Amino acid sequence: MTSLYDELGGAVAIDAAVDIFYRKVMADEKLAPFFDDVDMERQAAKQKAFLTMVTGGPANYSGKDMRRAHAHLVAEGIDDSHFDAVVGHLAGTLKELGVDDAKIARVGAVAESVRNDVLGRNPAS
Ligand code: HEM
């Protein structure tokens, strides 16, 4: 079966998407402060590897799991509003790149699957 990764356009598409996505995140004044001390080049590389893996492409992600990667941000106050904004920027990016709504919805579902981990909650809450 063709993976969502291939349907999106593979490595070239993921690279383009992550670059545009982080430009949007950094231009969003409620999100940018969380990235103040972050090396954005390294961050973009991790995000590319992560999105590649979770959309069914080659699994080269060696970063932290989503709960550990964001635990310090939970302490700094990230909540559903930040998560929704991040997912919105991802969807907006894909839309700009000409990805159809059905595929954007599938990427959105992948993002939703890590919401509780990113926000440091139990699955049931
Ligand atoms: C779909 C949701 C999200 C995904 C898939 C995601 C993915 C990632 C990945 C792969 C990393 C790198 C982990 C590592 O260093 O090993 C990371 C780090 C980070 N994420 Fe997210 N993230 C998401 C939501 C958010 C949200 C809502 C925020 C809040 C603004 C956020 C802010 C950050 C920051 C600031 C870092 C860097 C941490 C550091 O290096 O100190 N992320 N994220």
Backbone and ligand atoms as CSV (ligand in chain L), in Angstrom:
chain,resi,resn,atom,element,x,y,z
A,1,MET,N,N,0.840,-1.204,0.000
A,1,MET,CA,C,0.000,0.000,0.000
A,1,MET,C,C,0.877,1.257,0.000
A,2,THR,N,N,0.478,2.264,-0.740
A,2,THR,CA,C,1.238,3.519,-0.763
A,2,THR,C,C,1.089,4.226,0.581
A,3,SER,N,N,2.201,4.668,1.128
A,3,SER,CA,C,2.135,5.351,2.424
A,3,SER,C,C,1.677,6.797,2.237
A,4,LEU,N,N,1.197,7.367,3.328
A,4,LEU,CA,C,0.832,8.787,3.304
A,4,LEU,C,C,2.064,9.618,2.934
A,5,TYR,N,N,3.217,9.177,3.422
A,5,TYR,CA,C,4.494,9.840,3.095
A,5,TYR,C,C,4.684,9.935,1.580
A,6,ASP,N,N,4.507,8.822,0.875
A,6,ASP,CA,C,4.660,8.831,-0.587
A,6,ASP,C,C,3.587,9.687,-1.246
A,7,GLU,N,N,2.363,9.575,-0.734
A,7,GLU,CA,C,1.262,10.354,-1.326
A,7,GLU,C,C,1.500,11.855,-1.187
A,8,LEU,N,N,2.143,12.252,-0.095
A,8,LEU,CA,C,2.423,13.681,0.099
A,8,LEU,C,C,3.521,14.163,-0.845
A,9,GLY,N,N,4.375,13.246,-1.298
A,9,GLY,CA,C,5.453,13.619,-2.214
A,9,GLY,C,C,6.845,13.299,-1.686
A,10,GLY,N,N,6.913,12.492,-0.616
A,10,GLY,CA,C,8.203,12.017,-0.118
A,10,GLY,C,C,9.076,13.103,0.494
A,11,ALA,N,N,10.384,12.859,0.474
A,11,ALA,CA,C,11.336,13.717,1.191
A,11,ALA,C,C,11.282,15.173,0.734
A,12,VAL,N,N,11.128,15.391,-0.560
A,12,VAL,CA,C,11.121,16.765,-1.081
A,12,VAL,C,C,9.944,17.546,-0.484
A,13,ALA,N,N,8.787,16.883,-0.440
A,13,ALA,CA,C,7.588,17.540,0.080
A,13,ALA,C,C,7.701,17.777,1.588
A,14,ILE,N,N,8.215,16.801,2.316
A,14,ILE,CA,C,8.346,16.957,3.774
A,14,ILE,C,C,9.343,18.086,4.089
A,15,ASP,N,N,10.447,18.146,3.358
A,15,ASP,CA,C,11.432,19.215,3.564
A,15,ASP,C,C,10.801,20.589,3.354
A,16,ALA,N,N,10.080,20.724,2.250
A,16,ALA,CA,C,9.446,22.006,1.940
A,16,ALA,C,C,8.419,22.353,3.017
A,17,ALA,N,N,7.637,21.355,3.428
A,17,ALA,CA,C,6.576,21.603,4.397
A,17,ALA,C,C,7.162,22.054,5.738
A,18,VAL,N,N,8.194,21.373,6.214
A,18,VAL,CA,C,8.739,21.712,7.532
A,18,VAL,C,C,9.368,23.112,7.523
A,19,ASP,N,N,10.030,23.468,6.427
A,19,ASP,CA,C,10.625,24.807,6.356
A,19,ASP,C,C,9.556,25.896,6.410
A,20,ILE,N,N,8.495,25.724,5.637
A,20,ILE,CA,C,7.407,26.724,5.641
A,20,ILE,C,C,6.698,26.729,6.995
A,21,PHE,N,N,6.466,25.523,7.519
A,21,PHE,CA,C,5.786,25.364,8.809
A,21,PHE,C,C,6.515,26.149,9.911
A,22,TYR,N,N,7.842,26.000,10.012
A,22,TYR,CA,C,8.544,26.710,11.083
A,22,TYR,C,C,8.575,28.215,10.862
A,23,ARG,N,N,8.526,28.634,9.618
A,23,ARG,CA,C,8.415,30.076,9.389
A,23,ARG,C,C,7.103,30.590,9.973
A,24,LYS,N,N,6.033,29.819,9.773
A,24,LYS,CA,C,4.729,30.229,10.318
A,24,LYS,C,C,4.737,30.203,11.845
A,25,VAL,N,N,5.331,29.163,12.408
A,25,VAL,CA,C,5.378,29.051,13.872
A,25,VAL,C,C,6.144,30.231,14.471
A,26,MET,N,N,7.284,30.564,13.863
A,26,MET,CA,C,8.104,31.648,14.408
A,26,MET,C,C,7.454,33.013,14.213
A,27,ALA,N,N,6.549,33.115,13.237
A,27,ALA,CA,C,5.843,34.378,13.005
A,27,ALA,C,C,4.609,34.508,13.910
A,28,ASP,N,N,4.312,33.443,14.665
A,28,ASP,CA,C,3.126,33.437,15.536
A,28,ASP,C,C,3.573,33.854,16.935
A,29,GLU,N,N,3.113,35.021,17.360
A,29,GLU,CA,C,3.675,35.578,18.598
A,29,GLU,C,C,3.350,34.777,19.852
A,30,LYS,N,N,2.302,33.934,19.805
A,30,LYS,CA,C,2.066,33.129,21.007
A,30,LYS,C,C,2.886,31.837,21.021
A,31,LEU,N,N,3.480,31.478,19.877
A,31,LEU,CA,C,4.307,30.263,19.819
A,31,LEU,C,C,5.805,30.562,19.837
A,32,ALA,N,N,6.206,31.637,19.196
A,32,ALA,CA,C,7.635,31.940,19.027
A,32,ALA,C,C,8.432,31.927,20.341
A,33,PRO,N,N,7.872,32.472,21.459
A,33,PRO,CA,C,8.675,32.505,22.691
A,33,PRO,C,C,9.163,31.131,23.151
A,34,PHE,N,N,8.386,30.089,22.858
A,34,PHE,CA,C,8.799,28.753,23.295
A,34,PHE,C,C,10.061,28.289,22.551
A,35,PHE,N,N,10.334,28.905,21.424
A,35,PHE,CA,C,11.491,28.485,20.609
A,35,PHE,C,C,12.702,29.410,20.778
A,36,ASP,N,N,12.607,30.316,21.763
A,36,ASP,CA,C,13.661,31.310,21.981
A,36,ASP,C,C,15.071,30.723,22.012
A,37,ASP,N,N,15.242,29.660,22.772
A,37,ASP,CA,C,16.601,29.115,22.960
A,37,ASP,C,C,16.836,27.858,22.135
A,38,VAL,N,N,16.011,27.654,21.103
A,38,VAL,CA,C,16.090,26.407,20.348
A,38,VAL,C,C,16.882,26.616,19.061
A,39,ASP,N,N,17.756,25.671,18.772
A,39,ASP,CA,C,18.513,25.658,17.514
A,39,ASP,C,C,17.547,25.197,16.410
A,40,MET,N,N,17.071,26.135,15.584
A,40,MET,CA,C,15.981,25.827,14.655
A,40,MET,C,C,16.412,24.900,13.516
A,41,GLU,N,N,17.691,24.897,13.210
A,41,GLU,CA,C,18.152,23.999,12.152
A,41,GLU,C,C,18.057,22.541,12.612
A,42,ARG,N,N,18.510,22.337,13.826
A,42,ARG,CA,C,18.442,21.009,14.434
A,42,ARG,C,C,16.965,20.595,14.622
A,43,GLN,N,N,16.173,21.560,15.060
A,43,GLN,CA,C,14.742,21.305,15.297
A,43,GLN,C,C,14.043,20.889,13.999
A,44,ALA,N,N,14.324,21.601,12.913
A,44,ALA,CA,C,13.685,21.285,11.629
A,44,ALA,C,C,14.110,19.897,11.164
A,45,ALA,N,N,15.367,19.551,11.376
A,45,ALA,CA,C,15.843,18.222,10.966
A,45,ALA,C,C,15.117,17.130,11.747
A,46,LYS,N,N,14.909,17.370,13.050
A,46,LYS,CA,C,14.196,16.371,13.869
A,46,LYS,C,C,12.743,16.253,13.440
A,47,GLN,N,N,12.144,17.417,13.159
A,47,GLN,CA,C,10.734,17.412,12.768
A,47,GLN,C,C,10.561,16.691,11.429
A,48,LYS,N,N,11.505,16.879,10.518
A,48,LYS,CA,C,11.440,16.177,9.224
A,48,LYS,C,C,11.515,14.668,9.439
A,49,ALA,N,N,12.464,14.251,10.261
A,49,ALA,CA,C,12.617,12.817,10.510
A,49,ALA,C,C,11.380,12.254,11.202
A,50,PHE,N,N,10.822,13.041,12.125
A,50,PHE,CA,C,9.640,12.567,12.850
A,50,PHE,C,C,8.435,12.447,11.909
A,51,LEU,N,N,8.178,13.487,11.129
A,51,LEU,CA,C,7.022,13.453,10.213
A,51,LEU,C,C,7.182,12.359,9.165
A,52,THR,N,N,8.420,12.141,8.732
A,52,THR,CA,C,8.681,11.060,7.781
A,52,THR,C,C,8.283,9.721,8.384
A,53,MET,N,N,8.714,9.510,9.616
A,53,MET,CA,C,8.423,8.236,10.273
A,53,MET,C,C,6.915,8.038,10.487
A,54,VAL,N,N,6.244,9.051,11.027
A,54,VAL,CA,C,4.834,8.842,11.377
A,54,VAL,C,C,3.905,8.848,10.159
A,55,THR,N,N,4.400,9.267,9.005
A,55,THR,CA,C,3.562,9.174,7.807
A,55,THR,C,C,3.928,7.927,6.977
A,56,GLY,N,N,4.793,7.101,7.532
A,56,GLY,CA,C,5.066,5.819,6.872
A,56,GLY,C,C,6.271,5.809,5.948
A,57,GLY,N,N,7.126,6.837,6.041
A,57,GLY,CA,C,8.360,6.863,5.259
A,57,GLY,C,C,9.480,6.158,6.008
A,58,PRO,N,N,10.724,6.297,5.528
A,58,PRO,CA,C,11.859,5.644,6.181
A,58,PRO,C,C,12.006,6.108,7.635
A,59,ALA,N,N,12.153,5.174,8.545
A,59,ALA,CA,C,12.184,5.507,9.970
A,59,ALA,C,C,13.593,5.817,10.438
A,60,ASN,N,N,13.997,7.082,10.331
A,60,ASN,CA,C,15.323,7.499,10.790
A,60,ASN,C,C,15.243,8.431,11.993
A,61,TYR,N,N,14.071,8.514,12.615
A,61,TYR,CA,C,13.928,9.436,13.750
A,61,TYR,C,C,14.630,8.870,14.975
A,62,SER,N,N,15.559,9.681,15.547
A,62,SER,CA,C,16.268,9.208,16.734
A,62,SER,C,C,16.146,10.233,17.859
A,63,GLY,N,N,15.127,11.094,17.728
A,63,GLY,CA,C,14.921,12.116,18.763
A,63,GLY,C,C,14.172,11.545,19.951
A,64,LYS,N,N,13.828,12.445,20.846
A,64,LYS,CA,C,13.122,12.048,22.063
A,64,LYS,C,C,11.683,11.661,21.735
A,65,ASP,N,N,11.060,10.869,22.610
A,65,ASP,CA,C,9.627,10.632,22.419
A,65,ASP,C,C,8.888,11.938,22.747
A,66,MET,N,N,7.644,12.042,22.260
A,66,MET,CA,C,6.933,13.323,22.309
A,66,MET,C,C,6.687,13.815,23.733
A,67,ARG,N,N,6.493,12.895,24.680
A,67,ARG,CA,C,6.253,13.295,26.070
A,67,ARG,C,C,7.524,13.917,26.672
A,68,ARG,N,N,8.643,13.250,26.457
A,68,ARG,CA,C,9.909,13.769,27.002
A,68,ARG,C,C,10.337,15.058,26.318
A,69,ALA,N,N,10.120,15.118,24.977
A,69,ALA,CA,C,10.580,16.284,24.213
A,69,ALA,C,C,9.871,17.563,24.649
A,70,HIS,N,N,8.654,17.443,25.178
A,70,HIS,CA,C,7.865,18.633,25.476
A,70,HIS,C,C,7.604,18.851,26.968
A,71,ALA,N,N,8.158,17.983,27.816
A,71,ALA,CA,C,7.865,18.066,29.256
A,71,ALA,C,C,8.214,19.450,29.831
A,72,HIS,N,N,9.367,20.011,29.417
A,72,HIS,CA,C,9.748,21.315,29.977
A,72,HIS,C,C,8.825,22.424,29.494
A,73,LEU,N,N,8.177,22.203,28.334
A,73,LEU,CA,C,7.253,23.222,27.809
A,73,LEU,C,C,5.917,23.176,28.538
A,74,VAL,N,N,5.554,21.982,28.996
A,74,VAL,CA,C,4.345,21.867,29.813
A,74,VAL,C,C,4.542,22.697,31.076
A,75,ALA,N,N,5.747,22.608,31.630
A,75,ALA,CA,C,6.059,23.404,32.821
A,75,ALA,C,C,5.997,24.905,32.512
A,76,GLU,N,N,6.269,25.259,31.254
A,76,GLU,CA,C,6.216,26.678,30.856
A,76,GLU,C,C,4.819,27.100,30.409
A,77,GLY,N,N,3.862,26.152,30.427
A,77,GLY,CA,C,2.470,26.530,30.178
A,77,GLY,C,C,1.890,26.198,28.816
A,78,ILE,N,N,2.505,25.291,28.024
A,78,ILE,CA,C,1.825,24.979,26.749
A,78,ILE,C,C,0.538,24.218,27.042
A,79,ASP,N,N,-0.481,24.534,26.262
A,79,ASP,CA,C,-1.798,23.920,26.457
A,79,ASP,C,C,-2.454,23.666,25.101
A,80,ASP,N,N,-3.742,23.311,25.129
A,80,ASP,CA,C,-4.445,22.975,23.879
A,80,ASP,C,C,-4.428,24.119,22.866
A,81,SER,N,N,-4.444,25.346,23.354
A,81,SER,CA,C,-4.474,26.471,22.400
A,81,SER,C,C,-3.183,26.512,21.576
A,82,HIS,N,N,-2.049,26.216,22.221
A,82,HIS,CA,C,-0.782,26.179,21.490
A,82,HIS,C,C,-0.751,24.985,20.541
A,83,PHE,N,N,-1.248,23.868,21.042
A,83,PHE,CA,C,-1.262,22.669,20.199
A,83,PHE,C,C,-2.133,22.923,18.960
A,84,ASP,N,N,-3.326,23.491,19.174
A,84,ASP,CA,C,-4.229,23.774,18.051
A,84,ASP,C,C,-3.561,24.720,17.051
A,85,ALA,N,N,-2.831,25.701,17.562
A,85,ALA,CA,C,-2.166,26.662,16.669
A,85,ALA,C,C,-1.097,25.968,15.832
A,86,VAL,N,N,-0.332,25.076,16.472
A,86,VAL,CA,C,0.712,24.344,15.744
A,86,VAL,C,C,0.087,23.482,14.649
A,87,VAL,N,N,-0.983,22.758,14.989
A,87,VAL,CA,C,-1.651,21.900,13.994
A,87,VAL,C,C,-2.240,22.763,12.876
A,88,GLY,N,N,-2.758,23.928,13.239
A,88,GLY,CA,C,-3.302,24.847,12.235
A,88,GLY,C,C,-2.228,25.316,11.255
A,89,HIS,N,N,-1.034,25.601,11.766
A,89,HIS,CA,C,0.060,26.032,10.886
A,89,HIS,C,C,0.512,24.881,9.983
A,90,LEU,N,N,0.462,23.677,10.520
A,90,LEU,CA,C,0.852,22.522,9.700
A,90,LEU,C,C,-0.164,22.328,8.566
A,91,ALA,N,N,-1.452,22.402,8.902
A,91,ALA,CA,C,-2.496,22.242,7.884
A,91,ALA,C,C,-2.416,23.367,6.848
A,92,GLY,N,N,-2.183,24.594,7.326
A,92,GLY,CA,C,-2.083,25.738,6.412
A,92,GLY,C,C,-0.912,25.593,5.454
A,93,THR,N,N,0.178,25.057,5.976
A,93,THR,CA,C,1.362,24.816,5.154
A,93,THR,C,C,1.059,23.821,4.042
A,94,LEU,N,N,0.429,22.718,4.422
A,94,LEU,CA,C,0.129,21.671,3.434
A,94,LEU,C,C,-0.839,22.192,2.382
A,95,LYS,N,N,-1.807,22.989,2.828
A,95,LYS,CA,C,-2.776,23.594,1.903
A,95,LYS,C,C,-2.039,24.461,0.874
A,96,GLU,N,N,-1.129,25.294,1.372
A,96,GLU,CA,C,-0.345,26.162,0.480
A,96,GLU,C,C,0.450,25.369,-0.539
A,97,LEU,N,N,0.885,24.169,-0.125
A,97,LEU,CA,C,1.688,23.335,-1.016
A,97,LEU,C,C,0.817,22.508,-1.967
A,98,GLY,N,N,-0.504,22.705,-1.876
A,98,GLY,CA,C,-1.406,22.048,-2.815
A,98,GLY,C,C,-1.853,20.651,-2.411
A,99,VAL,N,N,-1.627,20.295,-1.144
A,99,VAL,CA,C,-2.070,18.982,-0.660
A,99,VAL,C,C,-3.595,19.016,-0.500
A,100,ASP,N,N,-4.262,17.939,-0.911
A,100,ASP,CA,C,-5.734,17.974,-0.842
A,100,ASP,C,C,-6.230,17.781,0.595
A,101,ASP,N,N,-7.496,18.186,0.797
A,101,ASP,CA,C,-8.039,18.226,2.159
A,101,ASP,C,C,-8.066,16.857,2.830
A,102,ALA,N,N,-8.297,15.809,2.052
A,102,ALA,CA,C,-8.358,14.468,2.647
A,102,ALA,C,C,-6.994,14.080,3.241
A,103,LYS,N,N,-5.935,14.404,2.534
A,103,LYS,CA,C,-4.592,14.080,3.057
A,103,LYS,C,C,-4.242,14.981,4.243
A,104,ILE,N,N,-4.664,16.241,4.163
A,104,ILE,CA,C,-4.415,17.141,5.300
A,104,ILE,C,C,-5.111,16.595,6.544
A,105,ALA,N,N,-6.307,16.058,6.354
A,105,ALA,CA,C,-7.038,15.480,7.494
A,105,ALA,C,C,-6.283,14.285,8.067
A,106,ARG,N,N,-5.638,13.507,7.210
A,106,ARG,CA,C,-4.881,12.345,7.705
A,106,ARG,C,C,-3.640,12.788,8.474
A,107,VAL,N,N,-2.986,13.845,8.003
A,107,VAL,CA,C,-1.843,14.379,8.755
A,107,VAL,C,C,-2.343,14.932,10.101
A,108,GLY,N,N,-3.501,15.578,10.060
A,108,GLY,CA,C,-4.091,16.114,11.294
A,108,GLY,C,C,-4.373,15.010,12.302
A,109,ALA,N,N,-4.807,13.856,11.793
A,109,ALA,CA,C,-5.093,12.721,12.686
A,109,ALA,C,C,-3.804,12.211,13.325
A,110,VAL,N,N,-2.709,12.209,12.550
A,110,VAL,CA,C,-1.413,11.803,13.114
A,110,VAL,C,C,-1.027,12.785,14.228
A,111,ALA,N,N,-1.217,14.077,13.969
A,111,ALA,CA,C,-0.890,15.083,14.988
A,111,ALA,C,C,-1.743,14.864,16.243
A,112,GLU,N,N,-3.039,14.625,16.041
A,112,GLU,CA,C,-3.933,14.408,17.192
A,112,GLU,C,C,-3.468,13.240,18.052
A,113,SER,N,N,-2.875,12.243,17.403
A,113,SER,CA,C,-2.484,11.039,18.143
A,113,SER,C,C,-1.373,11.321,19.160
A,114,VAL,N,N,-0.687,12.459,19.043
A,114,VAL,CA,C,0.361,12.769,20.016
A,114,VAL,C,C,-0.033,13.928,20.950
A,115,ARG,N,N,-1.282,14.415,20.840
A,115,ARG,CA,C,-1.684,15.584,21.646
A,115,ARG,C,C,-1.448,15.354,23.146
A,116,ASN,N,N,-1.944,14.244,23.669
A,116,ASN,CA,C,-1.826,14.021,25.111
A,116,ASN,C,C,-0.375,13.865,25.562
A,117,ASP,N,N,0.449,13.290,24.699
A,117,ASP,CA,C,1.869,13.153,25.040
A,117,ASP,C,C,2.541,14.521,25.068
A,118,VAL,N,N,2.304,15.328,24.015
A,118,VAL,CA,C,2.925,16.652,23.943
A,118,VAL,C,C,2.500,17.504,25.144
A,119,LEU,N,N,1.226,17.379,25.541
A,119,LEU,CA,C,0.717,18.218,26.623
A,119,LEU,C,C,0.883,17.557,27.995
A,120,GLY,N,N,1.557,16.420,28.024
A,120,GLY,CA,C,1.881,15.782,29.303
A,120,GLY,C,C,0.686,15.244,30.058
A,121,ARG,N,N,-0.339,14.833,29.310
A,121,ARG,CA,C,-1.550,14.318,29.959
A,121,ARG,C,C,-1.653,12.810,29.790
A,122,ASN,N,N,-2.520,12.211,30.608
A,122,ASN,CA,C,-2.830,10.799,30.402
A,122,ASN,C,C,-3.812,10.695,29.252
A,123,PRO,N,N,-3.795,9.587,28.503
A,123,PRO,CA,C,-4.681,9.426,27.357
A,123,PRO,C,C,-6.148,9.642,27.708
A,124,ALA,N,N,-6.526,9.264,28.926
A,124,ALA,CA,C,-7.943,9.316,29.285
A,124,ALA,C,C,-8.422,10.733,29.619
A,125,SER,N,N,-7.517,11.654,29.924
A,125,SER,CA,C,-7.987,12.950,30.419
A,125,SER,C,C,-8.348,13.900,29.291
L,1,HEM,C1,C,1.827,17.625,16.447
L,1,HEM,C2,C,2.426,18.155,17.489
L,1,HEM,C3,C,3.926,18.195,17.682
L,1,HEM,C4,C,4.910,17.395,17.133
L,1,HEM,C5,C,4.747,16.220,16.185
L,1,HEM,C6,C,6.191,17.900,17.635
L,1,HEM,C7,C,7.431,17.367,17.322
L,1,HEM,C8,C,8.614,17.704,17.921
L,1,HEM,C9,C,9.885,17.038,17.737
L,1,HEM,C10,C,10.134,15.840,16.811
L,1,HEM,C11,C,10.802,17.645,18.531
L,1,HEM,C12,C,12.310,17.293,18.690
L,1,HEM,C13,C,12.528,16.402,19.896
L,1,HEM,C14,C,13.998,16.215,20.235
L,1,HEM,O1,O,14.698,17.203,20.484
L,1,HEM,O2,O,14.480,15.064,20.250
L,1,HEM,C15,C,10.110,18.732,19.209
L,1,HEM,C16,C,10.681,19.651,20.090
L,1,HEM,C17,C,10.081,20.841,20.451
L,1,HEM,N1,N,8.750,21.171,20.308
L,1,HEM,FE1,FE,7.374,20.063,19.393
L,1,HEM,N2,N,5.956,18.974,18.452
L,1,HEM,C18,C,4.594,19.184,18.497
L,1,HEM,C19,C,3.920,20.168,19.206
L,1,HEM,C20,C,4.547,21.247,19.808
L,1,HEM,C21,C,3.854,22.374,20.437
L,1,HEM,C22,C,2.333,22.534,20.548
L,1,HEM,C23,C,4.810,23.207,20.884
L,1,HEM,C24,C,4.549,24.515,21.612
L,1,HEM,C25,C,4.893,25.650,21.177
L,1,HEM,C26,C,6.118,22.609,20.561
L,1,HEM,C27,C,7.361,23.145,20.834
L,1,HEM,C28,C,8.563,22.466,20.770
L,1,HEM,C29,C,9.847,23.008,21.221
L,1,HEM,C30,C,10.086,24.413,21.808
L,1,HEM,C31,C,10.800,21.988,21.026
L,1,HEM,C32,C,12.315,22.056,21.288
L,1,HEM,C33,C,12.639,21.571,22.651
L,1,HEM,C34,C,14.109,21.796,22.954
L,1,HEM,O3,O,14.977,21.422,22.148
L,1,HEM,O4,O,14.351,22.384,23.995
L,1,HEM,N3,N,5.903,21.423,19.917
L,1,HEM,N4,N,8.789,18.738,18.834
